Amino acid sequence: MTPANSAIPCLLLAAGLILAAATGCAGLEEHKGAATGAVIGGTVGALTGSAVGGEGNRTGAAIIGGAVGAAAGGAVGHYGYDEKQKTDK
């Protein structure tokens, strides 16, 4: 793994953490579950994609993994947050 490729997972993790901090904003309250799930799923997906991507394909695999993870995490987070709101009422 070259130094440039090894920095990609760290950068993706840092970006995910910054986005996770941003999900606490009041404007995102109605989409809090989806936003949180998308950030967590995207971060995990990008890291997983980078880890399993073959030599020379890590960046592309991280991007694809991040996109798939964000979509899946957003859907799961939205569902979980909606279920929690239903039980709280």
Residue pairs with C-beta under 8 A, 6 or more apart in sequence:
1 55
1 58
5 58
5 59
8 50
8 58
8 59
8 62
9 46
9 47
9 50
9 51
9 62
12 43
12 46
12 47
12 50
12 62
12 66
13 43
13 47
15 43
16 39
16 40
16 42
16 43
16 46
17 43
19 39
19 42
20 36
20 39
20 40
20 43
22 28
23 32
23 35
23 36
23 39
28 35
31 78
32 81
33 77
33 78
33 79
33 80
33 81
33 82
33 84
34 74
34 75
34 77
34 78
34 81
35 74
35 77
36 77
36 81
37 73
37 74
37 75
37 76
37 77
37 78
37 80
38 70
38 71
38 73
38 74
38 77
39 70
39 73
40 73
40 77
41 69
41 70
41 71
41 72
41 73
41 74
41 76
41 77
42 66
42 67
42 69
42 70
42 73
43 66
43 69
44 69
44 73
45 65
45 66
45 67
45 68
45 69
45 70
45 72
45 73
46 62
46 63
46 65
46 66
46 69
47 62
47 65
48 65
48 69
49 58
49 61
49 62
49 63
49 64
49 65
49 66
49 69
50 58
50 59
50 61
50 62
50 65
52 61
52 65
53 59
53 60
53 61
53 62
53 65
54 61
